Amino acid sequence: MIESDELLAVRAAELYYDETKTQDEIGALLGITRWKVGRLLAQARELGYIRIEIVHPRARRLPLERALRERFGLSDAVVVPSPSDSADLHERVARAAADYLGAMRPVPRTLGVSWGRTLRDIADHLSDGWATGLSVVQINGGVSLNQRVGTAAATAARIAEKGRGDVTLLPSPAIFERLETKLSIESDRTVAEVLRTAAAADTYLYGAGVAGPDSALVHSGYLTAADVDVLVARGAVGDVVGRYIDAEGMIVDPTLDERTVGLGLEALRRAARSIAVIAGAQKHAVARAVVSSGLCTVLVTDEATATALLADHEPSSAKQHTPEQELLGRNAP
């Protein structure tokens, strides 16, 4: 675009967006045709002179979603704006996940769910009747070992209730102290049937835990903060369905994993539809491990996490554009 047209495009954009003039009015003011006004506005958008931002908290960042799908081979992604107040982050992402579930087609027949704060918040935001005849199954043990009120069973039951269906619970702790006890529990006919149902689910929904003292597994009494410190020293970046993984999405402690009850990671990797809901700066590392190792087909997250994931995986030979410039197709200054 020659300089005179560039300045004309900027003036047309100012009149259109700031002065709310119609294209006919702009053409009359600038002495050009309505057709040329439209062309100048389109060029201004392509060159990045115009930025349009939708600020509703339930809006989605479509360019970031597209970039995540392409970069990590996801079937879908949901990215919501990161709020200025971090206290609102989990609620915003949980609502987005609930919205996604409600609009999902085909509707799941059997939905395997994990537990924790993220799943509890999603259950709260689901609409009554978001599905009909849904079967919900708990995919990892969650019977609390301390005096805190357990949420695993309540979360699965609430998702099923709102989906006008039934729920199958896994009556087991997440982690046993002795492998023999865990194997004995899994051989019980009731528990074995639940695990078979979980393995056959057509859709999975789960969050991811941090590798630190704020882990749900620590709060529930399964592990101590010192236990998690040891796992971190071995490379743990977080847990998925109660199983601690490293940056490559691999189990960091096979012995601990053997004592963990529930769906294995390979089942998530084989699933036709597995939805991971992960947000917040503390979970960037585990989110990166999940998407890069094929543990989900759908990621629901916030804008800052999505941007971090894309920046971490930008080819070294790429031009030094900012993620926003790359996504919007603008030329770097």
PASELO-338304 format. One record per residue: residue in one letter; z, x, y of N, C-alpha, C in turn. Coordinates in steps of 0.1 Angstrom, whole numbers. Layout:
BEGIN
DOGU  aa    n_z    n_x    n_y   ca_z   ca_x   ca_y    c_z    c_x    c_y
DOGU   A      Z      X      Y      Z      X      Y      Z      X      Y
...
END
This chain:
BEGIN
DOGU  aa    n_z    n_x    n_y   ca_z   ca_x   ca_y    c_z    c_x    c_y
DOGU   M      0      9    -12      0      0      0      0      9     12
DOGU   I    -10      7     21    -10     15     34      1     11     43
DOGU   E      5     19     52     17     18     60     17      4     68
DOGU   S      5      0     73      5    -12     81      8    -24     72
DOGU   D      3    -24     60      6    -35     51     20    -35     46
DOGU   E     26    -22     45     39    -21     41     49    -27     51
DOGU   L     46    -24     64     55    -30     74     52    -45     75
DOGU   L     40    -50     73     37    -64     73     45    -71     62
DOGU   A     45    -64     50     52    -70     39     67    -72     42
DOGU   V     73    -61     48     87    -62     52     89    -73     62
DOGU   R     81    -75     72     82    -85     82     81    -99     75
DOGU   A     71   -100     66     69   -113     59     82   -117     51
DOGU   A     88   -107     45    100   -109     37    111   -113     46
DOGU   E    113   -107     57    124   -110     67    122   -125     71
DOGU   L    110   -129     75    108   -142     79    110   -153     68
DOGU   Y    106   -149     56    107   -158     44    122   -160     40
DOGU   Y    129   -149     38    142   -149     32    153   -150     43
DOGU   D    152   -144     54    162   -144     65    160   -156     74
DOGU   E    148   -159     78    145   -170     87    141   -183     80
DOGU   T    140   -182     67    136   -194     59    123   -201     64
DOGU   K    114   -193     68    101   -198     72     93   -201     60
DOGU   T     84   -211     61     74   -213     50     63   -203     51
DOGU   Q     55   -202     40     44   -192     40     34   -196     50
DOGU   D     32   -209     52     22   -213     63     27   -209     76
DOGU   E     40   -211     79     45   -207     92     45   -192     94
DOGU   I     47   -184     83     46   -169     85     32   -165     87
DOGU   G     23   -171     80      9   -168     83      5   -170     97
DOGU   A      9   -182    103      6   -185    117     12   -174    126
DOGU   L     25   -170    123     32   -161    132     25   -147    131
DOGU   L     21   -143    119     16   -130    118      0   -129    119
DOGU   G     -6   -140    120    -20   -140    121    -28   -137    108
DOGU   I    -22   -141     97    -28   -138     84    -29   -151     76
DOGU   T    -36   -151     65    -37   -163     57    -24   -165     48
DOGU   R    -22   -178     44    -11   -181     36    -12   -173     23
DOGU   W    -24   -171     18    -26   -164      5    -21   -150      7
DOGU   K    -24   -143     18    -20   -129     20     -5   -128     22
DOGU   V      1   -139     27     16   -139     28     22   -138     14
DOGU   G     17   -147      5     22   -147     -8     20   -134    -15
DOGU   R      8   -127    -13      6   -114    -19     15   -103    -13
DOGU   L     18   -104      0     27    -94      6     41    -96      0
DOGU   L     46   -108     -2     59   -111     -7     60   -106    -21
DOGU   A     50   -108    -29     50   -103    -43     50    -88    -43
DOGU   Q     43    -81    -34     43    -66    -34     56    -61    -29
DOGU   A     63    -68    -20     76    -64    -15     86    -65    -26
DOGU   R     85    -75    -35     94    -76    -46     92    -64    -56
DOGU   E     79    -62    -59     75    -51    -69     80    -37    -64
DOGU   L     79    -35    -51     83    -22    -46     98    -21    -43
DOGU   G    105    -31    -46    120    -30    -44    125    -32    -30
DOGU   Y    117    -38    -21    121    -41     -8    130    -53     -7
DOGU   I    129    -61    -18    136    -74    -18    146    -73    -30
DOGU   R    158    -76    -28    168    -77    -39    173    -92    -39
DOGU   I    172    -98    -51    177   -112    -52    188   -111    -62
DOGU   E    200   -116    -58    212   -115    -67    218   -129    -69
DOGU   I    219   -133    -81    226   -146    -84    241   -143    -86
DOGU   V    250   -149    -78    264   -144    -78    273   -154    -86
DOGU   H    268   -165    -92    276   -174    -99    283   -166   -111
DOGU   P    296   -168   -113    303   -161   -124    297   -163   -138
DOGU   R    289   -174   -140    283   -176   -153    268   -172   -153
DOGU   A    264   -166   -143    250   -161   -142    249   -149   -152
DOGU   R    236   -146   -156    234   -135   -165    225   -125   -159
DOGU   R    226   -112   -163    218   -101   -158    206    -99   -168
DOGU   L    196   -106   -165    184   -107   -175    178    -93   -177
DOGU   P    175    -85   -166    169    -72   -168    178    -63   -177
DOGU   L    191    -63   -176    200    -55   -184    199    -60   -199
DOGU   E    199    -73   -200    198    -79   -214    185    -74   -221
DOGU   R    174    -75   -213    161    -70   -219    162    -55   -223
DOGU   A    168    -47   -214    169    -33   -217    177    -30   -229
DOGU   L    188    -38   -231    197    -36   -242    189    -39   -255
DOGU   R    182    -50   -255    174    -54   -267    164    -44   -271
DOGU   E    157    -38   -261    147    -28   -264    153    -15   -268
DOGU   R    164    -11   -261    169      2   -264    176      3   -278
DOGU   F    183     -8   -281    191     -7   -294    186    -16   -305
DOGU   G    175    -23   -303    169    -31   -313    177    -43   -316
DOGU   L    184    -49   -306    191    -61   -308    182    -73   -308
DOGU   S    186    -84   -315    178    -96   -314    181   -104   -301
DOGU   D    193   -101   -295    196   -108   -283    208   -100   -276
DOGU   A    210   -103   -263    221    -97   -256    224   -107   -245
DOGU   V    237   -107   -241    242   -116   -230    250   -106   -221
DOGU   V    246   -105   -209    253    -97   -199    257   -105   -187
DOGU   V    270   -105   -184    274   -113   -172    279   -103   -161
DOGU   P    278   -107   -148    283    -98   -138    297    -94   -140
DOGU   S    300    -81   -136    314    -76   -137    321    -81   -125
DOGU   P    332    -88   -126    340    -93   -115    346    -82   -107
DOGU   S    349    -85    -94    356    -75    -86    370    -74    -91
DOGU   D    376    -84    -96    390    -84   -101    389    -83   -116
DOGU   S    394    -71   -121    393    -69   -136    400    -79   -144
DOGU   A    410    -86   -138    418    -96   -145    409   -107   -150
DOGU   D    398   -109   -143    389   -120   -147    378   -116   -157
DOGU   L    378   -104   -160    367    -99   -169    367   -105   -183
DOGU   H    378   -105   -190    378   -111   -203    375   -125   -204
DOGU   E    380   -133   -194    377   -147   -194    362   -150   -191
DOGU   R    356   -142   -182    342   -144   -179    334   -141   -192
DOGU   V    337   -130   -199    329   -126   -210    331   -136   -222
DOGU   A    344   -140   -224    347   -150   -234    339   -163   -231
DOGU   R    339   -167   -219    331   -180   -215    317   -178   -218
DOGU   A    311   -166   -215    297   -164   -218    294   -164   -233
DOGU   A    303   -159   -241    302   -160   -256    303   -174   -260
DOGU   A    312   -182   -255    313   -196   -259    300   -204   -255
DOGU   D    295   -201   -243    282   -207   -239    271   -203   -248
DOGU   Y    271   -191   -252    260   -186   -261    261   -193   -275
DOGU   L    273   -194   -280    275   -201   -293    270   -216   -292
DOGU   G    274   -222   -281    270   -236   -279    256   -239   -279
DOGU   A    248   -229   -274    234   -230   -272    226   -224   -284
DOGU   M    233   -218   -293    226   -211   -304    218   -220   -313
DOGU   R    206   -216   -316    198   -224   -326    191   -214   -335
DOGU   P    192   -217   -348    198   -228   -354    214   -226   -354
DOGU   V    220   -238   -354    235   -238   -354    240   -231   -367
DOGU   P    250   -223   -367    254   -217   -379    259   -227   -389
DOGU   R    257   -224   -402    263   -233   -413    277   -228   -416
DOGU   T    278   -215   -418    291   -208   -420    292   -197   -410
DOGU   L    303   -198   -403    306   -188   -392    318   -180   -396
DOGU   G    316   -167   -398    327   -158   -402    333   -153   -389
DOGU   V    346   -154   -387    353   -149   -375    364   -140   -377
DOGU   S    366   -130   -368    377   -121   -368    388   -128   -360
DOGU   W    398   -120   -355    408   -125   -347    412   -115   -336
DOGU   G    421   -119   -327    425   -111   -316    423   -119   -303
DOGU   R    426   -112   -292    426   -119   -279    412   -124   -276
DOGU   T    401   -116   -278    388   -120   -275    384   -133   -282
DOGU   L    386   -133   -295    383   -145   -303    391   -157   -298
DOGU   R    404   -155   -295    412   -166   -290    407   -172   -277
DOGU   D    403   -163   -268    397   -168   -255    384   -175   -257
DOGU   I    376   -170   -266    363   -177   -269    366   -191   -275
DOGU   A    376   -192   -284    379   -205   -289    384   -215   -278
DOGU   D    391   -210   -269    396   -218   -258    385   -223   -249
DOGU   H    374   -215   -248    363   -219   -239    352   -227   -246
DOGU   L    352   -228   -259    342   -236   -266    344   -251   -262
DOGU   S    332   -258   -261    332   -272   -258    335   -280   -271
DOGU   D    342   -291   -270    344   -299   -282    331   -305   -286
DOGU   G    328   -303   -299    315   -308   -304    304   -298   -302
DOGU   W    307   -285   -300    297   -275   -298    288   -274   -310
DOGU   A    293   -278   -322    286   -278   -334    291   -290   -342
DOGU   T    284   -293   -353    288   -304   -362    287   -300   -376
DOGU   G    298   -303   -383    298   -299   -398    299   -284   -400
DOGU   L    305   -277   -391    305   -262   -392    316   -258   -402
DOGU   S    313   -248   -410    323   -242   -418    327   -228   -412
DOGU   V    340   -227   -409    345   -214   -404    353   -207   -414
DOGU   V    351   -194   -416    359   -186   -425    364   -174   -418
DOGU   Q    376   -171   -421    383   -159   -415    378   -146   -423
DOGU   I    373   -136   -417    367   -125   -424    376   -112   -425
DOGU   N    388   -112   -419    397   -101   -421    411   -107   -420
DOGU   G    420   -100   -428    434   -105   -429    440   -104   -415
DOGU   G    450   -114   -413    456   -114   -400    470   -120   -400
DOGU   V    476   -121   -412    490   -126   -412    499   -116   -405
DOGU   S    506   -120   -395    514   -111   -387    526   -105   -394
DOGU   L    529    -92   -392    540    -86   -399    553    -85   -390
DOGU   N    552    -90   -378    564    -90   -369    567   -104   -365
DOGU   Q    575   -106   -354    580   -119   -350    570   -125   -340
DOGU   R    560   -118   -336    550   -123   -327    543   -135   -334
DOGU   V    539   -145   -326    532   -156   -331    518   -152   -336
DOGU   G    515   -155   -348    502   -151   -353    491   -160   -347
DOGU   T    479   -154   -344    468   -161   -338    456   -162   -347
DOGU   A    456   -154   -358    444   -153   -366    440   -167   -372
DOGU   A    449   -174   -378    447   -187   -384    444   -197   -374
DOGU   A    452   -197   -363    451   -207   -352    437   -206   -345
DOGU   T    433   -193   -343    419   -191   -337    408   -197   -346
DOGU   A    408   -194   -358    398   -199   -368    398   -214   -368
DOGU   A    410   -219   -369    412   -234   -370    407   -241   -357
DOGU   R    409   -235   -346    405   -241   -333    390   -241   -332
DOGU   I    383   -230   -336    369   -229   -336    363   -240   -345
DOGU   A    369   -241   -357    364   -251   -366    366   -265   -361
DOGU   E    377   -268   -355    380   -281   -350    370   -285   -339
DOGU   K    368   -276   -330    358   -279   -319    344   -280   -324
DOGU   G    341   -273   -336    328   -274   -342    327   -286   -352
DOGU   R    338   -294   -352    338   -306   -360    335   -303   -375
DOGU   G    342   -292   -379    340   -288   -393    353   -284   -400
DOGU   D    352   -276   -410    364   -272   -417    366   -257   -416
DOGU   V    378   -252   -420    381   -238   -419    387   -233   -432
DOGU   T    383   -221   -436    389   -214   -447    396   -201   -443
DOGU   L    409   -201   -445    417   -190   -440    419   -179   -451
DOGU   L    421   -167   -446    424   -156   -455    439   -153   -455
DOGU   P    446   -157   -465    461   -156   -465    466   -143   -469
DOGU   S    463   -133   -460    467   -119   -463    469   -111   -450
DOGU   P    478   -101   -451    479    -92   -440    466    -84   -438
DOGU   A    464    -78   -427    452    -70   -424    452    -57   -432
DOGU   I    464    -51   -433    465    -38   -439    477    -37   -448
DOGU   F    476    -32   -460    487    -31   -469    492    -16   -469
DOGU   E    505    -15   -472    510     -1   -473    506      6   -485
DOGU   R    504     -2   -496    500      4   -509    487     -2   -513
DOGU   L    478      7   -518    465      3   -523    467     -7   -535
DOGU   E    476     -4   -544    478    -13   -555    481    -27   -551
DOGU   T    489    -29   -541    492    -42   -536    480    -49   -531
DOGU   K    472    -42   -523    460    -48   -518    450    -52   -529
DOGU   L    448    -44   -539    439    -47   -550    444    -59   -558
DOGU   S    457    -60   -559    463    -71   -566    461    -84   -558
DOGU   I    463    -84   -545    461    -96   -537    446   -100   -537
DOGU   E    437    -90   -536    423    -93   -537    418    -99   -550
DOGU   S    425    -96   -560    422   -102   -574    427   -116   -575
DOGU   D    436   -120   -566    440   -134   -567    428   -143   -565
DOGU   R    427   -154   -573    416   -163   -573    413   -169   -559
DOGU   T    424   -173   -552    422   -179   -539    416   -169   -529
DOGU   V    422   -157   -529    418   -147   -519    404   -143   -522
DOGU   A    401   -141   -535    388   -136   -539    377   -146   -535
DOGU   E    380   -159   -536    370   -169   -532    368   -169   -517
DOGU   V    379   -167   -509    377   -166   -495    368   -154   -491
DOGU   L    370   -143   -498    362   -131   -495    347   -133   -499
DOGU   R    345   -141   -510    331   -144   -513    325   -153   -503
DOGU   T    332   -162   -498    327   -171   -487    324   -163   -475
DOGU   A    333   -154   -471    331   -146   -459    318   -137   -461
DOGU   A    316   -132   -473    304   -123   -475    291   -131   -474
DOGU   A    292   -144   -477    280   -153   -477    277   -160   -464
DOGU   A    286   -158   -453    284   -164   -441    270   -160   -435
DOGU   D    264   -170   -427    251   -167   -421    252   -161   -407
DOGU   T    264   -162   -401    267   -157   -388    281   -152   -387
DOGU   Y    282   -140   -380    296   -135   -378    298   -133   -363
DOGU   L    311   -135   -359    316   -134   -346    328   -126   -345
DOGU   Y    328   -115   -338    340   -106   -338    341    -99   -324
DOGU   G    352    -94   -321    355    -85   -310    356    -71   -315
DOGU   A    361    -62   -307    364    -48   -311    377    -44   -304
DOGU   G    385    -36   -311    398    -32   -305    397    -18   -300
DOGU   V    406    -14   -291    407     -1   -285    414      8   -295
DOGU   A    412     21   -294    419     31   -302    431     36   -294
DOGU   G    441     28   -293    453     31   -284    464     22   -287
DOGU   P    475     24   -279    487     15   -282    485      1   -279
DOGU   D    475     -3   -271    472    -17   -268    464    -24   -280
DOGU   S    462    -17   -290    454    -23   -302    462    -35   -307
DOGU   A    455    -46   -311    461    -57   -317    468    -54   -330
DOGU   L    462    -44   -337    469    -39   -350    482    -33   -347
DOGU   V    484    -27   -336    497    -21   -332    507    -33   -328
DOGU   H    502    -42   -320    510    -53   -315    514    -62   -327
DOGU   S    506    -63   -337    509    -72   -348    518    -65   -359
DOGU   G    520    -52   -357    530    -45   -366    523    -38   -378
DOGU   Y    510    -37   -378    504    -30   -389    504    -15   -388
DOGU   L    503    -10   -376    502      4   -373    512      7   -361
DOGU   T    516     19   -360    523     24   -348    514     31   -339
DOGU   A    519     33   -327    511     40   -317    508     55   -322
DOGU   A    518     60   -329    516     74   -335    505     74   -346
DOGU   D    505     63   -354    494     62   -364    480     62   -357
DOGU   V    479     55   -346    466     54   -339    463     68   -333
DOGU   D    473     75   -328    471     88   -322    464     97   -333
DOGU   V    469     96   -345    463    104   -356    449    100   -358
DOGU   L    446     87   -358    432     82   -360    423     87   -349
DOGU   V    428     87   -336    420     92   -325    417    107   -327
DOGU   A    427    115   -332    425    129   -334    414    131   -345
DOGU   R    412    121   -353    401    122   -363    388    117   -358
DOGU   G    388    112   -346    375    108   -340    374     93   -338
DOGU   A    385     85   -340    384     70   -338    381     67   -324
DOGU   V    372     57   -322    369     52   -308    374     37   -307
DOGU   G    378     31   -318    382     17   -318    381     11   -332
DOGU   D    384     -2   -333    383     -8   -346    374    -20   -345
DOGU   V    368    -23   -356    359    -35   -358    364    -42   -371
DOGU   V    367    -55   -370    373    -63   -380    384    -55   -388
DOGU   G    393    -48   -380    404    -41   -385    401    -27   -391
DOGU   R    389    -22   -390    385    -10   -396    381      0   -385
DOGU   Y    388     11   -384    386     21   -374    374     30   -376
DOGU   I    366     31   -365    353     37   -366    352     49   -356
DOGU   D    343     58   -359    341     69   -350    329     66   -341
DOGU   A    324     76   -333    313     73   -324    300     70   -331
DOGU   E    299     74   -344    287     71   -352    288     58   -359
DOGU   G    299     51   -357    301     38   -364    306     40   -379
DOGU   M    311     51   -382    316     54   -396    331     53   -397
DOGU   I    336     50   -408    350     49   -411    357     63   -409
DOGU   V    368     63   -401    374     76   -399    385     80   -409
DOGU   D    391     70   -415    401     73   -425    399     64   -438
DOGU   P    391     69   -447    388     61   -459    401     56   -467
DOGU   T    411     64   -466    424     59   -473    429     47   -466
DOGU   L    430     47   -453    434     35   -446    425     23   -448
DOGU   D    412     26   -448    402     16   -450    403      9   -463
DOGU   E    407     17   -474    408     11   -487    420      1   -487
DOGU   R    430      3   -478    441     -6   -478    439    -18   -468
DOGU   T    427    -19   -463    424    -29   -453    417    -41   -460
DOGU   V    421    -53   -457    416    -65   -464    406    -72   -455
DOGU   G    394    -75   -461    384    -82   -453    370    -77   -455
DOGU   L    361    -83   -447    347    -79   -448    345    -65   -445
DOGU   G    336    -58   -452    333    -44   -449    323    -43   -439
DOGU   L    321    -31   -433    312    -29   -422    297    -30   -427
DOGU   E    294    -27   -439    281    -28   -444    276    -43   -444
DOGU   A    285    -52   -446    282    -66   -446    277    -70   -432
DOGU   L    284    -65   -422    280    -67   -408    266    -61   -405
DOGU   R    263    -50   -411    250    -43   -408    239    -51   -415
DOGU   R    242    -57   -426    232    -65   -434    230    -79   -428
DOGU   A    239    -83   -420    239    -97   -416    226   -100   -407
DOGU   A    221   -112   -409    210   -117   -401    214   -119   -387
DOGU   R    227   -123   -385    232   -126   -371    246   -122   -371
DOGU   S    250   -112   -363    263   -108   -361    265   -106   -346
DOGU   I    275   -113   -341    277   -113   -326    289   -105   -322
DOGU   A    288    -95   -315    299    -86   -311    302    -90   -296
DOGU   V    314    -93   -293    318    -96   -279    328    -85   -274
DOGU   I    322    -76   -266    330    -64   -262    328    -61   -247
DOGU   A    339    -59   -240    338    -57   -225    349    -49   -220
DOGU   G    347    -43   -209    358    -35   -202    356    -20   -204
DOGU   A    360    -12   -194    359      2   -195    365      9   -207
DOGU   Q    377      3   -211    384      9   -222    376      8   -235
DOGU   K    366     -1   -236    359     -3   -248    345      2   -247
DOGU   H    341     10   -237    328     15   -237    324     23   -249
DOGU   A    334     31   -254    331     40   -265    329     32   -278
DOGU   V    337     22   -281    335     14   -293    323      6   -292
DOGU   A    320      1   -280    308     -7   -278    295      1   -281
DOGU   R    296     14   -276    285     23   -279    283     25   -294
DOGU   A    294     27   -301    294     29   -315    288     17   -323
DOGU   V    292      5   -318    288     -7   -325    273     -9   -323
DOGU   V    267     -8   -311    253    -11   -309    244      0   -315
DOGU   S    249     13   -314    240     24   -319    240     25   -334
DOGU   S    250     19   -341    251     20   -355    247      8   -363
DOGU   G    241     -2   -356    236    -14   -362    247    -24   -367
DOGU   L    259    -24   -361    270    -33   -365    268    -47   -359
DOGU   C    259    -49   -350    257    -62   -345    242    -64   -342
DOGU   T    238    -77   -342    225    -81   -338    225    -87   -324
DOGU   V    236    -91   -319    238    -97   -306    250    -91   -299
DOGU   L    249    -87   -287    260    -81   -279    262    -90   -267
DOGU   V    275    -94   -265    279   -101   -253    289    -92   -246
DOGU   T    285    -89   -233    293    -79   -226    292    -81   -211
DOGU   D    298    -72   -204    297    -73   -189    287    -62   -184
DOGU   E    284    -64   -171    274    -56   -165    277    -41   -165
DOGU   A    290    -37   -162    293    -23   -162    292    -17   -175
DOGU   T    296    -24   -186    295    -19   -199    280    -17   -203
DOGU   A    272    -27   -200    258    -26   -203    252    -14   -196
DOGU   T    255    -12   -184    249     -1   -176    253     12   -182
DOGU   A    266     13   -186    271     25   -192    264     28   -205
DOGU   L    262     18   -214    255     20   -226    241     25   -224
DOGU   L    234     19   -214    220     23   -212    219     37   -206
DOGU   A    229     41   -197    229     54   -191    231     65   -202
DOGU   D    240     62   -211    243     71   -222    232     74   -231
DOGU   H    223     65   -232    211     66   -241    198     68   -234
DOGU   E    198     72   -221    186     74   -214    180     88   -218
DOGU   P    167     88   -222    161    100   -226    162    111   -216
DOGU   S    165    124   -220    167    135   -211    155    138   -203
DOGU   S    143    134   -208    130    137   -201    127    127   -191
DOGU   A    135    116   -190    132    105   -181    134    110   -167
DOGU   K    127    104   -157    129    107   -143    143    103   -139
DOGU   Q    149    109   -129    162    107   -125    163     94   -116
DOGU   H    160     83   -122    162     70   -116    176     65   -119
DOGU   T    181     57   -110    194     50   -114    190     39   -124
DOGU   P    200     34   -132    197     24   -141    191     11   -135
DOGU   E    196      8   -122    191     -4   -116    176     -2   -112
DOGU   Q    173     10   -107    159     13   -103    150     12   -116
DOGU   E    155     18   -127    147     18   -139    144      3   -144
DOGU   L    155     -5   -143    154    -18   -149    145    -27   -140
DOGU   L    145    -25   -127    138    -34   -118    124    -28   -115
DOGU   G    121    -17   -122    107    -11   -121    104     -5   -107
DOGU   R    114     -1   -100    112      5    -87    110     20    -88
DOGU   N    103     26    -79    101     40    -78    113     47    -72
DOGU   A    118     58    -77    129     65    -71    125     70    -58
DOGU   P    135     71    -49    132     76    -35    127     91    -36
END
